[in-house]
Amino acid sequence: MNVVSRTTLATMFAAILAGTFPSSISAQAAPPPDQPRFDVSTVRVSDPAAGRGGSLNANGDSLKAHNVTLFMLIRAAYGLSDDQVSGGPDWIRSTRFDLSAKTDKPIDRDLKPEIVRVQQQQMFQQLLAERFRLRLRHETRDIPGYQLVVAKNGPRGVQSMGDSDRGITITDGKLKATGISMDELAMVLEQRILEAPVKNTTGLSGKFNLDLTWDPKQTRAVAAADAATDNGPSIFLALQQQLGLRLEPHKTPADAIVIDSAQMPQEN
């Protein structure tokens, strides 16, 4: 996976499963003996001439980041938005790093995808705790989000399916999904498109096939929620026109983290 902007780094992993992680993580906290972890890692301050573009690539046994801040890495490791991360010294938002890590014990690919995601997150979080002496705590915070509801004239373009295979493909301004639930659509909107909490309150049950096209440049423009350009409608308008669904602003209790302390890493 390649990520090139601050706003999309946090979508590297899915949201944290409830109760998976402790309320505080520090550099001294060791993972369980049977939990995969990164065995070798390198961290260096990025070349100032690299500019502001960054990248993050991860798979089951390695992680590589180029020209990214610790704040970006924290958001990615915990699957959170800007509004869900606070605290810490100023340098975590300005100093950029190149980071690589590898494990000698890759994650078992026969595990369920949701378990693999959790293990990847835990490995990433432990790496940040060890290399940046990161210490943080969790809290619940009301942050701006949305409720996914059925629009006035009811759903349209939402094909109900039986036991069809599940699949989701997202490219720039296009979503094609097969056999997903409304809960899963809300999760995709939250993590991959809006980067804000989205709760499914449509009342629609079952699995659906969906096809959605929008102008990605308007995704976060609240003022353009009902607007369209030559490149297409905003995600808000596209949901109404193409699926008969609507996103309504709604403050949602969500997991958030407060960074109590972090230290510049020793380069190697």
Buried (B, 14 or more C-beta within 10 A) or exposed (E): EEBEEBBBBBBBBBBBEEEEBEEEBBBEEEBEEEEBBBEEBBBEEBEEEEEEEBBBBBEBBBBBBBBBBBBBBBBBBBBBBBBBBEEBBEEBEEBBBBBBBBBEEEBEEEEEEEEBBBBBBBBBBBBBBBBBBBBBBBEEBEBBBBBBBBBEEEBEBBEEBEEEEEEBEBEEBEBBBBBBBBBBBBBBBBBBBBBBBBBBBBEBEEBBBBBBBBBBBBBBEEEBBEEBEEEBBBBBBBBBBBBBBBBEEBEBEBBBBBBEBBEBBEEE
